[in-house]
Amino acid sequence: MEMAPARPTSLLNQWGPPALKVLGTIGAVGVVTFLMLWNTMFAQMPVLPDKESLWTLNREPAVEFIDAKGDTIAVRGPRYGRAVRLNEVPKHVIDAFVGAEDKRFREHTGVDIWAMVRAMLANVRAGRTVEGASTITQQLVKNLFLTPDQTLKRKAQEARLAGDLERMLSKDEILELYINRIYLGAGAYGLDAAAHTYFGKAPKDLTLAESAMLASFPKAPSRFAQQAQSARAKDRQAYVLDQMVEAAMITPAQAAEAKTQTLVFAKDQPDSFSGHALDYAVERVHEILPNPPPDMVIKLSLDLTMQAAAQKAVENGLTTMGKDRRASEGAALIIENSTGAIRAMVGGRDYLKSQFNRATQARRQPGSSFKMFVYAAALEDGMTPGTVRFDMPVTIQNWRPRNYGGEYAGAVTLSYALAESLNTVAAQIGDEIGIEKVTALAHEFGVRSELHNYPSITLGSDEVTLMEMTTGFGVLAKGGLQMSPYIIEEIRNSKGDLLYSRPAVRAPRIYPENLAADMNSMLSRVVVAGTGGAAQFGGWDIAGKTGTSQEWRDAWFLGYTTRYVGGIWVGNDDDKPMARVTGGEMSARIWAEMMKVAHDGLTPEPLPGAKKIEEYMSPEDRDRLNFYQRLSSAFGAVAARGGG
């Protein structure tokens, strides 16, 4: 009988149950090991946020200030610049970054395997790391989410997140995010910031040579940025250009021409000359936006030409006159009449030494410059520039005001009394119409500081700011319309979204137009025939008022034309008296110097109500005033003889 062939015995059957246990154990260990490795690699890995959040993720707070033309004034914090779209810049700008960092950017899905193999072989041949293989997507992931540590875990997470990002965004969106978020040295993040930092221009104006230089920075931004003008930097630039030729992005001839181009680098622009204004703007931002984003682009109303002129005028005045007159500090403001836009703000001599803003924060006695409010209230109460009052010793509630110089003129018109800054007449007028009317008008004109209704307020005994005084004079400069100074035109976030735009506001009338013209008449007399003569410039009609506080601690000049209103304060931070400095001297001269620049190129315009000196008094008014003066002298002679 034939025997049936023996069936092959499997290895498992030969080993029996122990083999099954061993293999099961090995499998279990493998699974556990894999899970542990997976957990080690990807536990607590960052999760991709939504598209919008990618633009602001992990950004340090930074604020860029620009002027009305869009030119950068200064940057506080890291410089991020404004969002740049791919279609806003020449092709060679984007090609430079792609050619330098990731020529196969359009082909891979986040990780370039071929580049990794090529880099590995190159590094093996060299015996050291000479070539990397990170794609643009991987670099973006590393910069936005991960640490720069060179570990297997970080590289694994980088690769996985790069793939996730490629599935979330299109290639153009990734590239756009990359050029706006990549760090390029010198505190500059993104193409816009780097273009302005290194070359002082917008990305759309970058040449091929400049683009290649910027595209060389991502490899080692801090080192290459410091060496931007060195031979080593030129070698890196040449490498980028060669890579662009290899990728057929440019021709060899274009590369050769770019290599020979001399690069002109921008100079550093410290914000010391505008620092006080920038601080003031930041304060206003928090009033406008209760929860502002961490980084912003703020468009200011500042005119950099006027800003520089105001700073220079203050410095020149203090340098040439301050030492002998024991004056160490100054502040200045220029505001445009029609809009209220602050065109220049100087809060002190040197922002780097003191951030205290003397234009907006310092409260000082305005002296006789406060008389503007007294006379404006008097006209509103029914008086006129030709109203006659007597300049003579007076006592008001045990207070005895005295004129500068100690002399008295007798019968004078209000116009003359203001031009000569006669203290006794201002004090009498305030007492006559009621001090509360004076302080109420000052508040309505823009003074926010506390004012007290006591007689000496007529001579400026309460403390106010330069901003408040300039705003008050601005009401008259606007013909009686409310003056509302502002410094912020627009606020945008880093992506360019508009968060705030100053609305068009129609200024209400707070003072009669005809009375504003009468005040122009009197205040222009201050300049052409009174204490403010040093403020004259360029044939313009100017209305203004000088101010000097007790013991010459403060010297002011506030004035305006049809175009601008400006204010100057000079003094010492420690409140020490100056050497008999009056507002009609140093302050008026500084005012004229800065306002001359502000009006450069403009044709002088007549100020409503302003007159030439010979027009201030008609023959009838002169005869009437002479009569009052003779009568005053007669009463004085009788009093001197002891007559009743």
Residue pairs with C-beta under 8 A, 6 or more apart in sequence:
11 19
12 19
12 20
40 153
41 152
41 153
41 156
41 157
42 156
42 157
42 160
45 157
45 160
45 161
46 145
46 146
46 157
46 161
48 161
48 164
48 165
48 168
49 57
51 168
51 169
51 173
52 495
54 144
54 177
54 181
55 83
55 177
55 180
55 181
55 494
55 495
56 293
56 294
56 295
56 493
56 494
56 495
57 144
57 145
58 144
58 145
59 78
59 80
59 189
59 294
59 295
59 494
60 77
60 78
60 294
60 295
61 77
61 294
61 295
62 75
62 76
62 77
62 78
62 79
62 80
62 294
62 295
63 75
63 76
63 77
63 282
63 295
63 296
63 297
63 298
64 72
64 74
64 75
64 76
64 79
64 80
64 81
64 82
64 296
64 297
64 298
65 72
65 73
65 74
65 75
65 76
65 271
65 274
65 278
65 281
65 298
65 300
66 72
66 73
66 297
66 298
66 299
66 300
67 73
67 299
67 300
67 302
67 303
67 304
68 299
68 300
68 301
68 302
68 303
68 489
70 299
71 304
72 196
72 269
73 271
73 274
73 278
73 300
73 302
73 304
74 269
74 270
74 271
74 274
74 275
74 278
75 187
75 193
76 271
76 278
76 282
77 295
78 187
78 188
78 189
79 186
79 187
79 188
79 189
79 193
79 196
79 197
80 189
80 190
80 193
80 295
80 494
81 180
81 188
81 189
81 190
81 191
81 192
81 193
81 194
81 195
81 196
82 192
82 297
82 492
82 494
82 496
83 180
83 192
83 494
83 495
83 496
84 176
84 179
84 180
84 190
84 191
84 192
84 203
85 176
86 94
86 172
86 175
86 176
86 179
88 203
88 204
89 191
89 203
89 204
89 206
90 204
90 206
90 211
92 208
92 211
92 244
92 249
92 250
93 191
93 203
93 206
93 211
94 175
94 179
95 211
95 244
95 247
95 249
95 250
96 208
96 211
96 212
96 214
96 215
96 240
96 244
97 136
97 178
97 179
97 182
97 214
97 215
97 218
98 105
98 136
98 175
98 247
98 249
99 215
99 240
99 243
99 244
99 246
99 247
99 249
100 212
100 215
100 216
100 218
100 239
100 240
100 243
100 244
101 134
101 135
101 136
101 139
101 215
101 218
102 112
102 115
102 135
102 136
102 137
103 243
103 246
103 247
104 112
104 114
104 115
104 135
105 135
105 136
105 137
105 171
105 175
106 171
108 115
108 135
109 163
109 166
110 135
110 137
110 138
110 159
110 162
110 163
110 164
110 165
110 166
111 135
111 137
111 138
111 159
111 162
111 163
112 133
112 135
115 133
115 135
116 133
118 131
118 133
119 131
119 132
119 133
120 133
122 130
122 131
123 129
123 130
123 131
134 142
134 158
135 162
136 174
136 175
136 178
137 162
137 165
137 166
137 174
137 178
138 158
138 159
138 162
139 178
139 182
139 218
140 162
140 165
140 174
140 177
140 178
140 181
140 182
141 158
141 161
141 162
141 165
142 148
142 154
142 158
143 181
143 182
143 183
144 181
145 161
146 154
146 157
146 158
146 161
147 154
165 174
166 174
169 177
179 190
179 191
180 190
180 191
180 192
180 494
181 189
181 190
182 189
182 190
182 191
182 218
183 189
183 218
183 221
184 190
184 191
184 193
184 194
184 214
184 217
184 218
184 221
184 225
185 194
185 217
185 221
185 222
185 224
185 225
185 226
185 228
186 194
186 197
186 198
186 225
187 197
188 194
188 196
188 197
188 198
188 225
191 203
191 214
192 202
192 203
194 214
194 217
195 201
195 202
195 203
195 205
195 206
195 210
195 214
196 202
196 266
197 266
198 210
198 213
198 214
198 225
198 228
198 265
198 266
199 206
199 210
199 263
199 264
199 265
199 266
200 266
200 267
201 266
206 214
207 258
207 261
208 241
208 250
208 254
208 257
208 258
209 237
209 258
209 259
209 261
209 263
210 263
212 237
212 240
212 241
212 244
212 258
213 228
213 233
213 236
213 237
213 240
213 263
215 240
216 224
216 233
216 236
216 237
216 239
216 240
217 224
217 225
219 236
224 232
224 233
224 236
227 233
228 265
229 263
229 265
234 259
237 258
237 259
238 259
241 250
241 255
241 258
241 259
242 255
244 250
244 255
245 251
245 252
245 255
250 258
270 352
271 278
271 351
272 350
272 351
272 352
273 307
273 308
273 311
273 351
274 302
274 304
274 307
274 345
274 351
275 347
275 351
275 352
275 355
276 345
276 346
276 347
276 348
276 351
276 355
276 357
276 358
276 359
276 360
277 300
277 302
277 307
277 342
277 344
277 345
277 346
277 347
277 487
278 300
279 347
279 355
279 357
280 345
280 347
280 357
280 359
280 360
280 487
281 298
281 300
281 487
281 488
284 486
284 487
284 488
285 292
285 296
285 298
285 488
285 491
286 292
288 488
288 491
288 500
289 491
289 499
289 500
292 491
292 499
293 493
293 494
293 499
295 493
295 494
296 491
296 492
296 493
296 494
296 499
297 491
297 492
297 493
297 494
297 496
298 488
298 490
298 491
299 488
299 489
299 490
299 491
299 492
300 487
300 488
300 489
301 336
301 339
301 341
301 342
301 343
301 486
301 487
301 488
301 489
302 342
302 343
302 344
302 345
302 487
303 334
303 343
303 344
303 598
305 597
306 334
306 343
306 344
306 594
306 597
306 598
307 343
307 344
307 345
307 346
309 344
309 593
309 594
309 597
309 598
310 332
310 333
310 334
310 344
310 345
310 346
310 594
311 332
311 344
311 346
312 593
312 594
313 332
313 590
313 591
313 593
313 594
313 597
314 330
314 331
314 332
314 346
314 349
314 568
314 590
314 594
315 349
316 590
316 593
317 330
317 570
317 586
317 587
317 589
317 590
317 593
318 327
318 328
318 329
318 330
318 349
318 570
321 327
321 585
321 586
321 589
322 328
322 330
322 570
322 586
324 579
325 578
325 579
325 580
325 581
325 586
326 572
326 576
326 577
326 578
326 579
326 581
327 555
327 570
327 571
327 572
327 578
327 579
327 581
327 586
328 349
328 572
328 573
329 348
329 349
329 358
329 570
329 571
329 572
329 573
330 346
330 348
330 349
330 358
330 568
330 569
330 570
330 571
330 590
331 346
331 347
331 348
331 357
331 358
331 359
331 362
331 466
331 568
331 569
332 344
332 345
332 346
332 359
332 466
332 566
332 567
332 568
332 569
332 590
332 591
332 594
333 342
333 344
333 345
333 346
333 359
333 466
333 467
333 470
333 566
333 567
334 342
334 343
334 344
334 345
334 564
334 565
334 566
334 594
334 595
334 598
335 341
335 342
335 343
335 470
335 471
335 474
335 483
335 485
335 564
335 565
335 566
336 343
336 563
336 564
337 474
337 477
337 478
337 483
337 560
337 562
337 563
337 564
337 565
338 478
338 563
340 474
340 483
340 484
340 485
340 486
340 507
341 485
341 486
341 487
341 489
342 485
342 486
342 487
343 564
343 598
344 594
344 598
345 359
345 360
345 487
346 359
347 356
347 357
347 358
347 359
347 360
347 361
348 354
348 356
348 357
348 358
354 573
356 362
356 573
358 466
358 569
358 573
359 465
359 466
359 467
359 569
360 465
360 466
360 467
361 465
362 465
362 466
362 569
363 449
363 463
363 464
363 465
364 463
364 464
364 465
364 466
364 549
364 553
364 554
364 569
364 571
365 460
365 461
365 462
365 463
365 549
365 550
365 553
365 554
366 460
366 464
366 469
366 547
366 549
366 554
366 556
367 459
367 460
367 546
367 547
367 548
367 549
367 550
367 554
367 556
367 583
368 421
368 423
368 426
368 459
368 460
368 531
368 545
368 546
368 547
368 548
368 583
369 460
369 469
369 545
369 546
369 547
369 556
369 557
369 558
369 583
370 442
370 457
370 458
370 459
370 460
370 462
370 464
370 469
370 547
371 418
371 421
371 426
371 458
371 459
371 460
371 545
372 472
372 473
372 476
372 519
372 523
372 545
372 558
373 438
373 439
373 441
373 442
373 445
373 447
373 472
374 426
374 429
374 430
374 438
374 458
375 414
375 418
375 426
375 429
375 519
375 522
376 441
376 445
376 476
376 511
376 515
376 519
377 430
377 433
377 437
377 438
377 440
377 441
378 387
378 414
378 429
378 432
378 433
379 385
379 515
379 518
379 519
380 437
380 441
380 511
380 512
380 515
381 433
381 437
383 414
383 429
383 433
384 414
384 518
385 413
385 414
385 415
385 518
385 521
385 522
386 413
386 414
386 415
386 617
386 621
387 413
387 414
388 411
388 412
388 413
388 414
388 624
388 625
388 628
389 411
389 412
389 414
389 417
389 425
389 428
389 429
390 410
390 411
390 412
390 425
390 428
390 628
390 632
391 403
391 408
391 409
391 410
391 411
391 412
391 417
391 422
391 424
391 425
392 408
392 410
392 424
392 632
393 400
393 402
393 408
393 424
394 400
394 401
394 424
394 427
394 428
396 427
396 428
396 431
396 455
397 454
397 455
399 427
399 455
399 456
401 423
401 424
401 426
401 427
401 455
401 456
401 458
401 459
402 423
402 424
403 422
403 423
403 424
404 421
404 423
404 548
404 582
408 424
409 416
409 420
409 422
410 628
410 629
410 632
410 633
411 625
411 628
411 629
411 631
411 632
412 420
412 422
412 425
412 625
413 617
413 621
413 625
414 425
414 429
414 522
415 521
415 522
415 525
415 616
416 422
416 525
417 425
417 426
418 426
418 522
418 523
418 525
418 526
418 530
418 545
419 522
419 525
419 526
419 529
419 530
419 531
420 530
420 531
421 526
421 530
421 531
421 545
421 546
423 459
426 458
426 459
427 455
427 456
427 458
427 459
429 458
430 438
430 455
430 457
430 458
431 455
431 458
435 453
435 454
435 455
435 457
435 458
436 453
438 457
438 458
439 451
439 452
439 453
439 457
442 451
442 472
443 451
444 510
445 471
445 472
445 475
445 483
445 510
445 511
446 468
446 471
446 472
446 474
446 475
446 482
446 483
447 464
447 468
447 469
447 471
447 472
448 468
449 462
449 463
449 464
449 465
449 468
450 462
451 457
451 462
451 464
452 462
454 461
460 547
460 549
461 550
466 556
466 567
466 568
466 569
467 485
467 567
469 556
469 558
469 567
470 485
470 558
470 565
470 566
470 567
471 483
471 485
472 483
472 558
473 544
473 545
473 558
473 559
473 560
473 565
473 567
474 483
474 485
474 560
474 565
475 481
475 482
475 483
475 510
475 511
475 516
476 511
476 516
476 519
476 520
476 523
476 543
476 560
477 483
477 543
477 560
477 561
477 562
477 564
477 565
478 507
479 513
479 516
479 517
479 608
480 509
480 510
480 511
480 512
480 513
480 515
480 516
481 507
481 508
481 509
481 510
482 507
482 508
482 509
482 510
483 507
483 565
484 505
484 507
486 502
488 500
488 502
489 501
489 502
490 498
490 500
490 501
490 502
491 498
491 499
491 500
492 498
492 499
493 499
516 608
516 609
517 608
517 609
518 609
519 543
519 609
520 541
520 543
520 607
520 608
520 609
520 610
521 609
521 610
521 611
521 616
523 543
523 544
523 545
523 559
524 541
524 542
524 543
524 607
524 609
524 610
524 611
525 611
525 613
525 616
526 532
526 543
526 544
526 545
526 546
527 533
527 535
527 536
527 542
527 543
527 544
527 559
528 536
528 612
528 613
529 613
529 616
531 546
531 582
531 583
531 584
532 542
532 544
532 545
532 546
532 557
532 559
532 583
532 584
532 588
533 584
533 588
534 584
534 585
534 588
534 589
534 592
535 542
535 544
535 557
535 559
535 588
535 589
535 591
535 592
535 595
536 542
536 592
537 592
537 595
537 596
537 599
538 596
538 599
538 604
539 604
540 561
540 599
540 604
540 605
541 561
541 562
541 604
541 605
541 606
541 607
541 610
542 559
542 560
542 561
542 607
543 559
543 560
543 561
543 607
543 610
544 557
544 558
544 559
544 560
544 588
544 591
545 557
545 558
545 559
545 583
546 556
546 557
546 582
546 583
546 584
546 587
546 588
547 554
547 555
547 556
547 557
547 558
547 583
548 554
548 555
548 556
548 581
548 582
548 583
548 584
549 555
551 577
552 577
552 578
552 579
552 580
552 581
552 582
553 571
553 572
553 575
553 576
553 577
553 578
554 569
554 570
554 571
555 569
555 570
555 571
555 578
555 581
555 582
555 583
555 585
555 586
555 587
556 567
556 568
556 569
556 570
556 583
556 587
557 567
557 568
557 583
557 584
557 587
557 588
557 590
557 591
558 565
558 566
558 567
558 568
559 565
559 566
559 567
559 591
559 595
560 566
561 595
561 599
561 605
561 607
562 605
562 606
562 607
563 598
563 599
563 602
563 605
564 595
564 598
564 599
566 591
566 594
566 595
566 598
567 591
568 587
568 588
568 590
568 591
568 594
569 587
570 578
570 581
570 586
570 587
570 590
571 578
572 578
581 587
617 625
